[in-house]
Amino acid sequence: MTAQRWIRSGMLGLAVGILLFAGAAGGNEGSKRSTGTASQAATKQQDEETERVEGEKRFHTNCSRCHQYPHKFPPRMMATIVRHMRVRATITDEDMRLVLRYMTQ
């Protein structure tokens, strides 16, 4: 073989090696992303459940003295109701947000 053929075959081998390496690395990133997305979704669902439970506790602490279990109203109407009751019951913004989350789910 001549020197030129050695160089060409070496360059070709190097190019194939780079492509294979890049493909393998790209495949790993995709699986990491899907795993990360799945864990993020699970974390978000767990956070929503925690907020709902906390909202239920705050409802029982602040609202159940005068009100029974809440009726299901549309979220927009419920937001207006909770804002008005926030002023009358002197509850915090955080309590209002959690109670609203509980009542609209």
N, C-alpha and C positions, 0 to 999 in steps of 0.2 A: 504494500500500500504506500501511496505517496503521502507526503506530509500534508498536502491539501485535504486528502480524504480523511486522515486522522483528525484534522481540525474540524471538518464538517460533521463527522460522526460524533465527535466529542460535543460539539455545539448542539447537535440534534438531541443527544442524550441528556444534556444539561437542560434544554428547553422542556423535554418530556418530564424530567424530574421536577422542574419548577411547577409545571402545570399540575402534576399529580399532588405535589405538596400543597399547592394553593387550593386545590379541590378538597383535599382532606381537611385542611384548616377551616375552609368555609363551611363544610358539613358540620364540624364540631360547633362552630358559632351558632349555626341555626338550631341545633339541638339545645344549646345553652339558652338561647332566646326563648324557645318554646317552654323549657322548664322554668325559666324566670317568669314568663308570662303566666304560667299555670300557678306558680307560687304567689305571684302578685294578686291573681284573681282570688285565690284561697284566702290570702291575708285581707283583701278588701271585703270579702264576704264575712269573714270573722269580725272585722271592725264594724260592719253594719249591724251584725247580730249583737255585738257588745253595746253599740249605741242604742239599739232598740230596747235591750234589757235595761240599760241605765235610764232610758226615757220612761219605761214602765215604772221603775222605782221612783223617779222624780214625780210622775203623775200621782202615784199613791201617796207620796209625801206631801205634795203641794195642792193637789186638786181634789183628791178623793174625800176630803173633809166635807165638801159641798156637792160634789158631782159623782155620779155612778160611772161605770165603765163607759168610755166615749162611744158615741155613735159614729158610724163611718160617713164622713162628709168628703166632698171633693177636696183635694189638697189646697186649692186656692182659698176656698171658704174656711177651711180649718186654720189656715195661716192667719186669716183675719180674726177669727175667734180667739186663737191663742194670744195674738198681740193685744187684744182688748183685755183678756184675762191677766196678762202679764202686768198690766198697769194696776188692776184691782187687787191682785194677789201679791204684788211686789216680789215677783220671782226674777232671777237673774237671766241675762241673755242666754247663757249656757243651758239653764234649766228650760227656757222657752224652746231653744233649738232641739234639745233632746226629747221633750214632750211632743213637739211637732213631728219629729221623726217617728216616734212611737205611734202617734195617732194617725199618721198617713200611710203606714205600712200594713 
